[in-house]
Amino acid sequence: MHTLAKSTPESERLEDYILLLKPRVMSLVVFTAACGLLMASGQQHWFISILAIVCIALGAGASGALNMWYDRDIDAVMSRTKNRPLPDHRLNPDNALSFGIIMSALSVLTMGVAVNWVTAGWLAFTIFFYAVVYTAWLKRSTPQNIVIGGAAGALPPVVGWAAATGTTPLEAWILFAIIFFWTPPHFWALSLHKNQDYIEAQVPMMPIIAGVNSTKRQIIIYSIITIALTLAPVFLGTASWVYGGLACALGIVFLGLSIQVYRSKETTVAMRLFAYSIAYLFFIFLGLTLDTLLR
């Protein structure tokens, strides 16, 4: 499957190993996990909470490293990813694989020993789901890759909640559902703009298999579901209408951009939705967390 020759760079740089961790993705993972931990209102020591977040960050970075190791062949033919450390031959693939495996084991074992084994189990499952189920299986086999694979990116707040309390109640799974249904419109917006990349890499993204118009309709449907889920905490009594007002305002813009994507033939509109969706998720989780802490 991997046609790239094994690289043996003369010197491997620390900054390339940092890039291997997908720091931008990691930052959002750490943020949503921290929100889950804070919203859980556990009674653990602050040092244990920080250690749990560090373990989650290590696990997220390990997932990114394993993903980049496996996808180095298709990354090499996509304009968005061809300059990553592995396709650009700045890192040895064997070293990258070892790095990802060691970080995975370190994050899970530390979480189990220092925090609790329930959280360690969820962290291990998250890493496995992203690296094996999504990367090695779903991504290259089905246009539902992002839909199903999005579960990996949706689990961090559940892991954070479990780190604080050792449990994963309904409130934690609502946070999971928000990210799970947010992921398709977020990523499909990018895939509309980078459609040719996925064609050349032979990755069966939704715009390629189902068509652009079908993808745009599904973006609207998933956006509506996401907005409804952001309001669920209000109706369940776990968030105030102050947060509800914020969620409604953010949701109107989110849906408005989704409709613009459907109506427009310009892919630059899709990139506006992609950029806004990141800010949307950030402010939804920030609003929920502050609302919980203030109440």
C-alpha positions in Angstrom: 0.0 0.0 0.0 2.8 2.4 0.8 4.9 3.1 -2.3 7.3 5.7 -0.8 10.9 4.7 -0.4 12.1 4.5 3.2 13.8 7.8 4.0 17.1 8.0 5.9 17.5 11.8 6.5 21.0 12.9 7.7 19.5 14.6 10.7 16.0 14.6 12.2 14.8 17.8 13.8 12.7 18.2 16.9 10.3 20.5 15.1 9.5 17.8 12.6 8.6 15.4 15.5 6.3 18.2 16.9 4.6 18.5 13.5 4.1 14.7 13.5 1.8 15.3 16.5 -0.6 17.4 14.5 -0.4 20.3 17.0 -3.4 22.2 15.6 -5.7 19.2 15.9 -4.2 18.4 19.3 -5.0 21.8 20.6 -8.7 21.4 19.8 -8.7 17.9 21.3 -7.0 19.1 24.5 -9.5 22.1 24.7 -12.6 19.9 24.4 -11.2 17.4 26.9 -10.4 20.1 29.4 -14.0 21.4 29.0 -15.3 17.9 29.8 -13.1 17.7 32.8 -14.1 21.1 34.1 -17.8 20.5 33.5 -17.7 17.2 35.4 -17.0 19.1 38.6 -14.9 16.3 40.0 -13.2 16.6 43.4 -9.7 15.5 42.4 -6.5 17.4 43.1 -5.5 20.0 40.5 -2.2 18.3 39.8 -4.0 15.1 38.8 -6.3 17.1 36.5 -3.3 18.7 34.8 -1.7 15.3 34.4 -4.8 13.9 32.9 -4.9 16.7 30.3 -1.2 16.0 29.5 -1.9 12.3 29.0 -4.8 13.2 26.7 -2.5 15.6 24.7 0.1 12.8 24.4 -2.5 10.4 23.3 -3.8 12.8 20.7 -0.3 13.4 19.5 0.4 9.7 19.3 -2.8 9.3 17.2 -1.6 12.0 14.8 1.9 10.4 14.5 0.4 7.0 13.7 -2.0 8.6 11.2 0.9 10.4 9.4 3.0 7.2 9.4 0.2 5.2 7.7 -0.9 7.9 5.3 2.5 9.0 4.2 1.9 7.7 0.7 -1.3 9.6 0.0 0.0 12.6 1.9 2.7 12.8 -0.8 0.3 13.4 -3.6 -2.0 16.0 -1.9 -1.1 19.7 -2.0 -2.3 20.2 1.6 -0.1 17.5 3.1 2.8 16.9 0.7 5.2 19.0 2.9 4.6 17.0 6.0 7.8 15.5 7.6 7.3 12.0 6.2 6.3 12.6 2.6 9.0 15.3 2.4 11.5 12.7 3.7 12.6 14.7 6.7 11.9 11.8 9.1 12.5 8.1 9.0 9.1 6.2 8.8 10.4 3.5 11.3 11.3 6.2 13.8 7.9 7.9 13.4 6.1 4.6 14.0 8.1 3.9 17.1 7.5 7.4 18.3 3.7 7.0 17.9 3.6 3.6 19.6 5.8 4.7 22.6 3.7 7.8 23.1 0.5 5.8 22.9 1.7 3.4 25.6 3.1 6.1 27.8 -0.1 8.2 27.7 -2.4 5.2 28.5 -0.2 3.7 31.2 0.4 7.0 32.9 -3.4 7.8 32.8 -4.2 4.4 34.3 -1.7 4.6 37.2 -2.0 8.3 38.0 -5.7 9.0 37.3 -7.9 5.9 36.9 -8.2 2.9 34.6 -11.6 3.8 33.2 -10.1 6.9 31.7 -7.1 5.0 30.5 -9.4 2.5 28.7 -11.3 5.3 26.9 -8.0 7.0 26.0 -6.6 3.7 24.6 -9.9 3.1 22.6 -9.7 6.6 21.2 -6.1 6.1 20.0 -7.0 2.7 18.5 -10.2 4.1 16.8 -8.3 6.9 15.1 -5.2 5.0 14.1 -6.7 1.7 13.1 -10.5 2.0 12.5 -10.4 5.4 10.9 -7.0 5.7 9.3 -6.2 2.1 8.3 -9.8 1.0 7.5 -12.5 3.6 6.9 -10.5 6.4 5.3 -9.7 4.5 2.1 -12.8 2.3 1.9 -15.9 4.3 2.4 -17.3 7.8 1.9 -18.7 7.5 5.4 -15.1 7.7 6.7 -15.5 11.1 8.2 -18.9 10.3 9.7 -17.9 7.1 11.5 -14.3 8.1 12.0 -15.5 11.3 13.6 -16.1 9.3 16.8 -12.4 9.5 17.6 -12.4 13.3 17.6 -15.6 13.4 19.6 -14.4 11.2 22.5 -11.9 13.7 24.2 -14.6 15.4 26.3 -15.8 12.0 27.4 -12.3 11.1 28.4 -11.9 14.4 30.2 -15.2 13.7 32.1 -14.1 10.2 33.1 -10.7 11.7 34.3 -12.6 13.9 36.7 -15.2 11.4 38.0 -14.4 7.9 36.7 -17.8 7.9 35.0 -19.3 8.8 31.6 -22.9 10.1 32.2 -25.4 11.4 29.6 -24.0 14.9 29.9 -20.6 13.7 28.7 -22.2 11.9 25.7 -24.0 15.0 24.7 -20.6 16.7 24.3 -19.6 13.7 22.3 -22.7 14.0 20.1 -22.1 17.7 19.4 -18.6 17.0 18.0 -19.6 13.9 16.2 -22.3 15.6 14.2 -20.2 18.8 13.8 -17.3 16.8 12.1 -19.0 16.0 8.7 -19.9 19.6 7.8 -16.5 20.8 9.1 -14.5 18.3 7.1 -16.7 18.1 4.0 -16.4 21.9 3.6 -12.6 21.3 3.4 -13.0 18.4 1.0 -15.2 20.5 -1.3 -12.3 22.9 -1.6 -9.6 20.2 -1.9 -11.7 17.8 -4.0 -9.0 17.3 -6.6 -6.5 16.3 -3.9 -8.7 13.5 -2.8 -9.3 12.4 -6.4 -5.6 12.1 -7.0 -5.0 10.3 -3.7 -8.0 7.9 -4.5 -9.6 8.7 -1.1 -13.4 8.1 -1.4 -14.5 11.4 0.1 -18.3 12.2 0.0 -18.0 14.8 -2.9 -16.3 12.3 -5.1 -18.7 9.3 -4.4 -22.0 11.0 -3.8 -21.4 14.2 -5.7 -21.0 17.8 -4.8 -24.7 18.7 -4.5 -25.5 15.7 -2.3 -22.6 16.6 0.0 -23.8 20.2 0.3 -27.3 18.9 1.3 -25.8 16.6 3.9 -23.7 19.5 5.2 -27.0 21.4 5.9 -28.6 18.4 7.5 -25.7 17.7 9.8 -25.4 21.4 10.7 -29.1 21.5 11.8 -28.5 18.4 13.9 -25.4 19.9 15.5 -27.2 23.1 16.3 -30.1 21.2 17.9 -27.6 19.2 20.0 -25.9 22.3 21.3 -29.3 23.3 22.8 -29.9 20.0 24.4 -28.1 21.0 27.7 -30.5 23.8 28.1 -33.6 21.6 27.8 -32.0 19.0 30.1 -31.4 21.7 32.7 -27.6 21.5 32.7 -27.0 24.8 31.0 -28.8 28.2 31.3 -30.6 30.2 28.7 -27.7 32.6 28.6 -25.6 29.9 27.1 -28.7 28.9 25.0 -28.8 32.4 23.5 -25.1 32.2 22.6 -25.6 28.8 21.0 -28.6 30.1 19.0 -26.6 33.1 17.7 -23.6 30.9 16.8 -25.8 28.3 15.2 -27.6 30.9 13.0 -24.3 31.9 11.5 -23.2 28.2 11.1 -26.4 27.3 9.3 -26.3 30.5 7.2 -22.8 29.6 6.0 -23.9 26.0 5.2 -26.8 27.3 3.1 -24.3 29.7 1.3 -22.1 26.7 0.5 -25.2 24.9 -1.0 -26.1 27.9 -3.1 -22.6 28.9 -4.3 -20.4 27.2 -6.9 -17.3 28.9 -5.4 -15.3 26.7 -3.1 -13.9 29.7 -1.2 -17.4 29.8 0.5 -16.8 26.3 1.7 -13.5 27.4 3.2 -15.3 30.2 5.1 -17.5 27.5 6.6 -14.5 25.4 7.4 -12.8 28.2 9.2 -15.9 29.3 11.0 -16.8 25.8 12.1 -13.6 25.7 14.2 -14.4 29.0 16.0 -18.0 27.7 16.3 -17.0 24.6 18.2 -14.5 26.5 20.4 -17.1 29.1 21.5 -19.8 26.4 22.0 -17.6 24.5 24.4 -16.2 27.6 26.0 -19.8 28.9 26.6 -20.9 25.5 28.1 -17.9 25.3 30.4 -18.2 28.9 31.7 -21.9 28.5 32.1 -21.4 25.4 34.2 -18.6 26.9 36.3 -20.5 30.1 37.0 -23.7 28.3 37.9 
